[in-house]
Amino acid sequence: MSEPLLEELGACQRCSRLLVHRAALAPRRGLSLEGYHNGPVPGFGDPNARVFLVGLAPGAHGANRTGRPFTGDGAGDFMYPLLHQAGFSNQAEAYAPDDGLQLRDLYISNAVKCLPPANKPQGAEFANCRPYLLAEQKRLKRLKVVILLGRGAFDSYLRLYYDLGVIRRLKDYPFHHGAVYPLPGGPDLVACYHTSRYNVQTGRMTSALFLDLLARVRQLLERSPGG
Ligand code: SF4
C-alpha cells in the first residue's frame, strides 16, 4: 500500500462494527458527541522520527474525543510526561491537539485507528487497518525502533511483517515486556506493557518500568548505524 493511502483515512468505513459502535457512543457526562472527533484517529509526531510508538486503538473519551492518539485519557496522562522526561517531546502536557506538544524523534499511532467496543478490536479490524499502519511506517524514512504497547499492537505489527515475508514464524517472537526483536533489515521491535489506566493502577506498568524501556530505546538508537 502506498503512502497516499493515508489521505483516505478520515473517510475509511472498512469496519462496519466500529462505525455502528461510535455512532451509538454516549459522551462523557457534561459533554456532547458533537464535540467529539469520533472517527479514525491518524498518527502524529516528528516526520523524521527514528522511533515509532504504536498503541492498540483510540480510547473512547481520549483519542476518540480529541482526535490525537493518547490525548485526553489516563494512558496518555501517564505516558506523555515520561516521554518528555526521556527527551522525546518539548513539554509534559498533552490534553488537546492545540496544546503545543511537539514530539522529538518520535511518531505515535495506534494499530487500529477507530474506537473498538470494550477496547477489543477483532482480528478482521486489525487486518483492515494494517495497510494504514504500514503506510505510516513507510513515511518514517529514518525509522530504527518500534515500541509496541500491549500484545494487540505487538501481534498486529508482527503480522504485518509476516505478511510481507520478512519473518517466517510468529511464534519465534513471544510477547513479554522489554523484549527486543531486531528484524532483518530493521527496525528493532520493542515489546512494552500498555500504559492503560488499568495497568498503571494494578502496578503492572510503572513510571520506572516505562522510563527503563525508553532508556533501552535510546541505547538501541545509539548503537544503530548512523546513530
Ligand atoms: S479501524 Fe481502520 S480500517 Fe477500520 S474503519 Fe477505522 S480506519 Fe478504517
Residues whose N, C-alpha, C, O or C-beta is under 5 A from the ligand:
A	BS01	SF4	L9 C12 Q13 R14 C15 P40 V112 K113 C114 E125 N128 C129
